[in-house]
Amino acid sequence: MRALVVYESMFGNTEAVARAIAEGIEGSMHADVVEVGAAPRTVPADVTMLVVGGPTHAFSMSWPSTRRDAAGRAPTVGSHDRGIREWIGGLPGVTTQTAAAAFDTRATSRLSGSAARAASRRLDRLGFPLVSSPASFRVSDVTGPLADGELDRAYGWGKALGAQVAERRPTRPEVRSAHQHAYRRPYPQGRLGEA
């Protein structure tokens, strides 16, 4: 089993969250962390779980114009050519049962919107089974830093994701009796974090 964590980061905050999530996932399976500009154009067949994250810009995932604006705020900006909006938009439909989840970083304002919700909707439309509600991690200002405790929370979220997906994925093919239904949902209807 393997996880792929694809992130977009302007000022390093989302990258730090992505790496903390991957560390949490590592307790259950190997996790690769890839900046969106270097991410593969399709999800490799051996990926059991895909986690996608980026900063919230203008109430959603970033646009080329919002990334240009971010570049004017700091001398070094990470992801500026391509964001998770474009990366997800370029993915083909899903033919495997790769689990998926999305996260974002956003300012502490309640009016900031959520890139993770938008990314989750797009992943769902592509056919990825979502295993978690979108997660948001707070930054104290547009350029950061992350709010206290957010990296620990990201690690815990990743650990829970990895454990949930590993528990649901058999390591060997299931042997079914003749009376068992041939199709079974790999994940329950509820999402991680929901009551």
N, C-alpha and C positions, 0 to 999 in steps of 0.2 A: 504494500500500500504506500501511496505517495501523495503528498499535498503540494499544490502549486499556489503560492501567494503572489499575486500580481498587484503592484501598487503604483500610484502616481503621487509624487510629492514635490511641492514647490520649495519649502523651506526646511525640509528634513523631519518635520513632525510626523507626517503620515508614514514615512519610511521607518521611523523609530517604532511606531505602532505596529506596522507590518512585521518587523523583525521580532517584536515581543509576542505577537500572535503566533508566528512560526515556532518560536521557542516553546510555547505552550503546546502546540500540535505535536512537536517532536516527542512528547511523552507517549504518543500512540502510533505515530508513523513518521517517516522522513518528510521534511518540508523544505522545498526550494523557495527562495524569495527572489523575485525578479522585478526590476523596474519596468514599467509599461513599455518604454521605448525598446527594450531588449526582449520583451515577451514573445513567445512563439505565436504565429498567426492562427494556429488551431490548438486546442487543448490536447496534449499528447494522450494516447489511448491508455497509458499506464497510470494516469492521474486519477486517484480515487476521490479527491476533494479539491475544488477550486475556491479560493478566497480572493475577492477583488476589493480593493479599497483606494480611495482618493479623497482629496479635500473637497469640502462643499464650497462652491463658487456660485454666486447669484442664485441661491436656493436649490441648486442641483449639482450634477457633475460639471466639471470645468468645460469651457468652450475655448477655442483658440484666442478669442479676444480677452477672456478673463485670465488666461495664462500669460498673455502679453502684459496685462496690467500688473500681474504678480511679479513679472520680471523687472518692472520698474520700481518695485518696493524694496528689493534687496540685491546686493551685488552678485550673489550666486543663487541660481534657481535650478532645481533638479529637472523635473519633467516639464518641458516647454514645447516640444514639437508635437507630441501625441499624448492624449490623455486616455483615461479608462472609457470615456464615452466613445471615442473612435475605435479603441481596441475591441470592446464588446460588440460594437456595431459591425465590425469586420469578421466576427466569429460565424462559422456556419452553424446550422441547427445541430442539436445534439443527437447522437445515435447510441451513446452509452449512458449508463446511470451515474455519471460523475456528479457527486453532491456539490452544492455551491452555497456560498454565503457572501455577504458584502458588508463592508464597514466604511466609515468615513471619519474625518476629523472636521470639527467645526467650532466656531466661536461659541462662547457660553450664552449668547443671546438666544432666546426662544424663537426669534424671527429668522434664523439663519437657513432654514430648510435642511435638506438631507440628500447628499450625493448617494449614500448607501441605499436609501429607499428607491431612488431612480435606477441604480445599478441592479438591485434585486428584481425589480419589475422586468428589466430587459433580460436578465438571466433566466427568469421564469418563462418569458415568452419564447426564448430559444430552446426550452425544454430541460433545463437543468433542474433537478429536484432540490429545492431550497430546504436546508436543514436548520436554519436559524432566522429569526427576525433580524432585520438590519441593525447593526451596532454603530453607535456614534461615540467618539472619544473627543473630549473637549480640549481646546486650546484657549489660552487666556487672551490672545489677541490674534490678528490676522497672520502675523509672521511667527506666532508662538510666544512663549514656550507652551508645552503641554501642561494642563492643569495637574496639580498634585494627585498622585495615585493612579493616573490613567495608564501608565505602562504596566503596572501590576494588574489593573483591570483587563487590559488587552491580553496579557499572558493568561489570565484565568479564562477569558473567553475562548482563546485558542485551545487551551487544555480541554475545556468542555466540548468544543467542536470536534477535536481529534478523537476524544473518547467516544462521543456519540456515533461518529461515522465508523470507527473501528469496531464498535460493538455490533453495528448493523451489517457489516460486511463479512460474510463468511470467508475464511481463508481457503476452504475447499468447497467444491460444488456441493450443493444440497442434494441429498437423495430423497426423492419424493415417492410416496406410495401411489398406487393407481387412483385412489379416491381423493387425493389432495388436488387443489386447484393449481393449474399450471402457472398462474401469474400471482405474484404477491408484491405489494408495494414495499420497496426497500426501506422506506422511512414512514413513521407514523404521521398522521395528519397534522398534529400539533408541531409547533416549531420550538427550537431551543429557546428558553427564556419565557415562553408563554405558559400561562397557568392551565 
